[in-house]
Amino acid sequence: MHAAMSLLCKYLALAATFTSVLAAQRIDTHIHALPPAYIKALEAAGGDPSGYPSPDWTLDAAIHSMNLVGTSVGE
């Protein structure tokens, strides 16, 4: 029983470490990047077909937003 409990504790410690590493390396797989060249091309083509205006977007604002939630990478 003692060996099983010791093994369980080791697994829990490993899981906690793994979770901490993942939390420090968050990847946003649903980032909305609207660089100036894209906006220019969209406007030249008549705008967004949905009729919604293009939001203001800057790289600095995107990085700031990512930093607020602890995201390291945006794809």
Phi and psi in degrees as GROMACS dihedral restraints (atoms count N, CA, C in turn):
[ dihedral_restraints ]
;  ai    aj    ak    al  type     phi  dphi    fc
    3     4     5     6     1   -62.0    20    10
    4     5     6     7     1   -41.0    20    10
    6     7     8     9     1   -64.9    20    10
    7     8     9    10     1   -39.9    20    10
    9    10    11    12     1   -65.7    20    10
   10    11    12    13     1   -41.2    20    10
   12    13    14    15     1   -66.5    20    10
   13    14    15    16     1   -39.7    20    10
   15    16    17    18     1   -63.0    20    10
   16    17    18    19     1   -42.6    20    10
   18    19    20    21     1   -64.5    20    10
   19    20    21    22     1   -41.5    20    10
   21    22    23    24     1   -60.6    20    10
   22    23    24    25     1   -44.3    20    10
   24    25    26    27     1   -62.1    20    10
   25    26    27    28     1   -39.4    20    10
   27    28    29    30     1   -63.9    20    10
   28    29    30    31     1   -42.7    20    10
   30    31    32    33     1   -65.0    20    10
   31    32    33    34     1   -39.8    20    10
   33    34    35    36     1   -65.5    20    10
   34    35    36    37     1   -40.8    20    10
   36    37    38    39     1   -64.3    20    10
   37    38    39    40     1   -41.1    20    10
   39    40    41    42     1   -65.0    20    10
   40    41    42    43     1   -42.2    20    10
   42    43    44    45     1   -63.2    20    10
   43    44    45    46     1   -41.1    20    10
   45    46    47    48     1   -64.5    20    10
   46    47    48    49     1   -41.2    20    10
   48    49    50    51     1   -64.4    20    10
   49    50    51    52     1   -45.6    20    10
   51    52    53    54     1   -60.9    20    10
   52    53    54    55     1   -43.0    20    10
   54    55    56    57     1   -63.6    20    10
   55    56    57    58     1   -40.7    20    10
   57    58    59    60     1   -63.6    20    10
   58    59    60    61     1   -41.0    20    10
   60    61    62    63     1   -64.3    20    10
   61    62    63    64     1   -44.4    20    10
   63    64    65    66     1   -63.3    20    10
   64    65    66    67     1   -40.4    20    10
   66    67    68    69     1   -63.8    20    10
   67    68    69    70     1   -32.2    20    10
   69    70    71    72     1   -79.3    20    10
   70    71    72    73     1   -11.2    20    10
   72    73    74    75     1  -124.6    20    10
   73    74    75    76     1    45.6    20    10
   75    76    77    78     1   -66.0    20    10
   76    77    78    79     1   142.3    20    10
   78    79    80    81     1  -121.7    20    10
   79    80    81    82     1   122.6    20    10
   81    82    83    84     1   -86.7    20    10
   82    83    84    85     1   110.2    20    10
   84    85    86    87     1   -95.2    20    10
   85    86    87    88     1     9.3    20    10
   87    88    89    90     1  -136.3    20    10
   88    89    90    91     1    47.0    20    10
   90    91    92    93     1   -81.3    20    10
   91    92    93    94     1   142.5    20    10
   93    94    95    96     1  -106.1    20    10
   94    95    96    97     1    96.2    20    10
   96    97    98    99     1   -97.9    20    10
   97    98    99   100     1   127.1    20    10
   99   100   101   102     1  -128.0    20    10
  100   101   102   103     1    72.8    20    10
  102   103   104   105     1   -65.8    20    10
  103   104   105   106     1   158.2    20    10
  105   106   107   108     1   -52.9    20    10
  106   107   108   109     1   -39.3    20    10
  108   109   110   111     1   -63.5    20    10
  109   110   111   112     1   -36.8    20    10
  111   112   113   114     1   -67.3    20    10
  112   113   114   115     1   -46.0    20    10
  114   115   116   117     1   -61.2    20    10
  115   116   117   118     1   -42.6    20    10
  117   118   119   120     1   -61.8    20    10
  118   119   120   121     1   -45.3    20    10
  120   121   122   123     1   -65.3    20    10
  121   122   123   124     1   -39.2    20    10
  123   124   125   126     1   -63.9    20    10
  124   125   126   127     1   -44.3    20    10
  126   127   128   129     1   -65.6    20    10
  127   128   129   130     1   -38.6    20    10
  129   130   131   132     1   -65.0    20    10
  130   131   132   133     1   -26.6    20    10
  132   133   134   135     1   -90.5    20    10
  133   134   135   136     1     6.7    20    10
  135   136   137   138     1   102.5    20    10
  136   137   138   139     1     5.4    20    10
  138   139   140   141     1    93.0    20    10
  139   140   141   142     1   179.5    20    10
  141   142   143   144     1   -67.3    20    10
  142   143   144   145     1   125.1    20    10
  144   145   146   147     1   -59.7    20    10
  145   146   147   148     1   -21.0    20    10
  147   148   149   150     1   -73.7    20    10
  148   149   150   151     1   -18.1    20    10
  150   151   152   153     1    92.4    20    10
  151   152   153   154     1   -10.4    20    10
  153   154   155   156     1   -74.4    20    10
  154   155   156   157     1   140.5    20    10
  156   157   158   159     1   -70.7    20    10
  157   158   159   160     1   150.5    20    10
  159   160   161   162     1   -72.9    20    10
  160   161   162   163     1   129.4    20    10
  162   163   164   165     1   -71.2    20    10
  163   164   165   166     1   157.0    20    10
  165   166   167   168     1   -68.4    20    10
  166   167   168   169     1   134.3    20    10
  168   169   170   171     1  -143.3    20    10
  169   170   171   172     1   135.0    20    10
  171   172   173   174     1  -136.7    20    10
  172   173   174   175     1   153.9    20    10
  174   175   176   177     1   -61.4    20    10
  175   176   177   178     1   -41.4    20    10
  177   178   179   180     1   -61.3    20    10
  178   179   180   181     1   -41.8    20    10
  180   181   182   183     1   -66.4    20    10
  181   182   183   184     1   -38.7    20    10
  183   184   185   186     1   -64.8    20    10
  184   185   186   187     1   -43.3    20    10
  186   187   188   189     1   -65.0    20    10
  187   188   189   190     1   -41.0    20    10
  189   190   191   192     1   -60.5    20    10
  190   191   192   193     1   -45.5    20    10
  192   193   194   195     1   -61.6    20    10
  193   194   195   196     1   -43.2    20    10
  195   196   197   198     1   -62.2    20    10
  196   197   198   199     1   -41.4    20    10
  198   199   200   201     1   -64.9    20    10
  199   200   201   202     1   -34.5    20    10
  201   202   203   204     1   -62.0    20    10
  202   203   204   205     1   -32.8    20    10
  204   205   206   207     1  -106.9    20    10
  205   206   207   208     1     6.1    20    10
  207   208   209   210     1    78.1    20    10
  208   209   210   211     1    30.0    20    10
  210   211   212   213     1   -91.4    20    10
  211   212   213   214     1   132.7    20    10
  213   214   215   216     1   -95.1    20    10
  214   215   216   217     1   -31.1    20    10
  216   217   218   219     1  -136.9    20    10
  217   218   219   220     1   140.7    20    10
  219   220   221   222     1  -121.9    20    10
  220   221   222   223     1   129.7    20    10
